[in-house]
Amino acid sequence: MSDKLKVLIVEDNIVNLVLLKKVLFNEFDLRTTADGNSALELVNENHYDVILMDIDLGKNELNGVEILKLIRKDAKNDDVKIFAVTGLANPEDEQDLLDAGFDMYIPKPVKSAELIAAIKATKS
């Protein structure tokens, strides 16, 4: 069994998904999905230490805030850290996402070293 943190990436943009996987692959036990419904299934079937959640997942999808609220309804996910990873870059967007219940706000483009450090900091 791996002692690596389990990280779920929820990202519908293939370029962003590939970049995140490349940056995080060696550091963490990764799972990925591009849509909200499969994210909810994965969270129901597995325990993750950290979820990296895109906010805008396409017009016919649940958005990241809606997925966050559904995940938080289940007490078994109380210890899961959920980071908003988003292109929404205004200061009020950051505060709105933190107020919605995200544990951290990570603006795109993602700074690799800062993201890795933030994920690792959840372990302590």
N, C-alpha and C positions, 0 to 999 in steps of 0.2 A: 504494500500500500504506500502510495506517495505521500510525502509530507508537504508537498507543494499546495499552496492555496488553490481552491477551486474557483475559477472565474468563468462567468457566463457573459459573453458579448452579444448584445442585441443591437444589430446594425443592419439596415437595409441597403446601404450604399456599398457596392462590392469593393470599390477602391478603398474606402475607409475601413471596411472589414479586413481586407488583406493587409493593410498597413498595421492595424491593431494586432492581428495575429502574428505578423512578422516581429513586431516589437515585444510582444508578451510571451511568445512561444516557449522560449527557454526558461522563463522564470516561473510560469504558473501552469496548472492543469486547466487547459482551456476547453470550453464548449462554445459553439456559436449558433446563432439563428438570425434570420432576417425578418421575422415577423412576430407580432405580439401573441398570437394564439399558440404558436409553438414554444415561445418563451414561457408562457404560463404552464404548458405541459411539462417542459423541462424542469421548471422550478417545483412542480408538483411531484415529479419522479425522483429528483435529486436534491441534495443540499449544496448550496454554493456559499462561499465565503464572501464573494463580491460579485455584483452584477453591474456591468457597464451598459447603461441604457441610453440609446439614441432617443431623442424626443419625437422627432417627426419621422414616422415610419410609413408614410404613404397615405394617400387620401382614403383608401378603403380599409385602413388598419386602425387598431387601437393605437393611441399615441403613448409615448413613454410615461406620461403622468398617469394615464388610466391604468396601464400595466402595473406601475408602482403601487397604486391604491389597491388593486386586486391582490398583489403579492403580500402587501402589509396586512390584509384582512386575516391571513392565516398566522396564528401565533407561532407556528414552527419556523417562521421566517423572521422572527423578531431580531435575531442576531445577524442577519444578512445585511451587509453594507451595499447600498445601491447608489451608484454614482451617475449623475446626469452627464452624458458626454454629448455635447451639442454645439451647433453653429450659432445658437442664440447667444449673442455676445454683449448685450446691453446689461449694465449693472442691475437694472430692474428685473431682467430675465433671470439673472443669477439668484436674486433674492426670492423671486416667485417660485423657482424650482426648489430652493432650500426650504421655503415655507410649505411647499407641497409635500415634503417628507424625504427628499433626497438627502443622503448623508454627505455628499460632496458634489461640487459643480466643476466639471472639466471642460473648458472651452476648446473647440476645434479651431485651428489645427492643434492636435494633441502634442504636448512636449513629452517625449518618451521617458526620459529620466524622472520627471516629476510624476508621471502616471505610475510608473513602477514603484517609486517611493511611497506614493499615496496608498497603493494596494498593499504593499508590505506593512505599512503602518497600521493596517486594520488587525494585524496578527497580535499586536501587543495590547 
